[in-house]
Amino acid sequence: MIIECPECSKSLRFPGNAIIVKCPECEQIINVEQIILNKRGWRIASIGMILCFHYYFLAILALGLPFGTSNVGVMVLIIMIGTLIAITGLILAITDKLGKNNKMIVLEIIALIAVLSHAYVVGTMGSIS
């Protein structure tokens, strides 16, 4: 695992089964179990997934509008932008977990497969006849 010392900002590398780590620079003792995981990847991925799957959430609002779903090009553009944001966030979440020696990335892989398969379906809709 790799963490940053909260006192001197030195990068500390230690085995994954360690419970307590001592910084060689400032002699501070760090309890590894109390380290808070960084959730920035999931924050970015959630914004991207909302953009990617936005018509599932906003379909009820589109029923009341006079133009309805006639603006398909804008929908596809928003879906593709959301897909890129979601993929970036999920890859960040995976690298954060692997950096902390956490191998449980099943949820991220499932979300990545869902986003990629959704982008494939939306991207190939024009070829269906």
DOKOL-696087 format. One line per 10 residues: number of its first residue (from 1); their letters; for each residue x, y, z of C-alpha. Coordinates in nm, 2 decimals, padded with zeros to 4 digits. Layout:
BEGIN
NUM = a = X Y Z; ...;
***
This chain:
BEGIN
1 = miiecpecsk = 00.00 00.00 00.00; 00.10 00.36 -00.05; -00.02 00.64 00.17; 00.09 01.00 00.24; 00.19 01.10 00.58; -00.05 01.36 00.71; 00.22 01.56 00.90; 00.51 01.58 00.65; 00.34 01.47 00.33; 00.60 01.20 00.26;
11 = slrfpgnaii = 00.49 00.90 00.06; 00.50 00.58 00.26; 00.51 00.24 00.11; 00.43 -00.07 00.33; 00.29 -00.42 00.30; -00.09 -00.46 00.27; -00.12 -00.66 00.60; 00.04 -00.39 00.81; -00.18 -00.24 01.09; 00.05 00.04 01.21;
21 = vkcpeceqii = 00.30 00.24 01.01; 00.57 00.48 01.14; 00.69 00.77 00.93; 01.07 00.77 00.90; 01.08 01.15 00.86; 00.85 01.29 01.13; 00.82 00.97 01.35; 00.44 00.99 01.35; 00.26 00.66 01.40; -00.03 00.61 01.16;
31 = nveqiilnkr = -00.31 00.35 01.21; -00.37 00.20 00.87; -00.72 00.08 00.95; -00.85 00.43 01.01; -00.74 00.56 00.67; -01.04 00.70 00.48; -01.07 00.58 00.12; -01.07 00.84 -00.15; -01.41 00.85 -00.32; -01.32 01.09 -00.61;
41 = gwriasigmi = -01.35 00.82 -00.87; -01.70 00.73 -00.77; -01.80 01.09 -00.75; -01.68 01.15 -01.11; -01.83 00.81 -01.22; -02.17 00.89 -01.07; -02.19 01.22 -01.26; -02.10 01.04 -01.58; -02.35 00.76 -01.52; -02.63 01.01 -01.46;
51 = lcfhyyflai = -02.54 01.17 -01.79; -02.50 00.83 -01.95; -02.84 00.69 -01.83; -03.02 01.03 -01.82; -03.32 00.93 -02.02; -03.42 00.67 -01.76; -03.43 00.94 -01.50; -03.58 01.22 -01.71; -03.82 01.03 -01.93; -04.13 01.14 -01.73;
61 = lalglpfgts = -04.03 01.51 -01.77; -03.99 01.46 -02.15; -04.35 01.34 -02.18; -04.49 01.68 -02.08; -04.27 01.88 -02.32; -04.41 01.97 -02.66; -04.10 01.85 -02.85; -04.09 01.52 -02.66; -03.80 01.30 -02.77; -03.75 01.44 -03.12;
71 = nvgvmvliim = -03.41 01.58 -03.03; -03.23 01.24 -03.05; -02.90 01.38 -03.15; -02.87 01.58 -02.83; -02.96 01.27 -02.63; -02.69 01.06 -02.80; -02.43 01.34 -02.76; -02.51 01.37 -02.38; -02.49 00.99 -02.35; -02.15 00.97 -02.52;
81 = igtliaitgl = -02.01 01.26 -02.31; -02.15 01.09 -01.99; -01.99 00.76 -02.10; -01.65 00.91 -02.12; -01.69 01.08 -01.78; -01.81 00.75 -01.63; -01.53 00.55 -01.77; -01.27 00.80 -01.64; -01.43 00.80 -01.30; -01.45 00.42 -01.28;
91 = ilaitdklgk = -01.08 00.38 -01.39; -00.99 00.63 -01.12; -01.19 00.43 -00.86; -01.01 00.11 -00.97; -00.66 00.26 -00.95; -00.74 00.41 -00.61; -00.85 00.07 -00.48; -00.55 -00.11 -00.63; -00.32 00.16 -00.48; -00.46 00.08 -00.14;
101 = nnkmivleii = -00.40 -00.30 -00.20; -00.78 -00.35 -00.22; -00.85 -00.62 -00.48; -01.23 -00.59 -00.45; -01.31 -00.41 -00.78; -01.60 -00.63 -00.88; -01.86 -00.34 -00.85; -01.64 -00.11 -01.06; -01.60 -00.38 -01.33; -01.97 -00.45 -01.34;
111 = aliavlshay = -02.04 -00.07 -01.37; -01.78 -00.04 -01.64; -01.93 -00.33 -01.84; -02.28 -00.17 -01.81; -02.16 00.17 -01.93; -01.96 00.03 -02.22; -02.24 -00.20 -02.33; -02.49 00.09 -02.30; -02.26 00.31 -02.52; -02.24 00.02 -02.77;
121 = vvgtmgsis = -02.61 -00.01 -02.79; -02.67 00.36 -02.83; -02.38 00.39 -03.08; -02.51 00.12 -03.30; -02.88 00.21 -03.29; -02.87 00.36 -03.64; -02.75 00.03 -03.80; -03.06 -00.16 -03.67; -03.32 -00.20 -03.94;
***
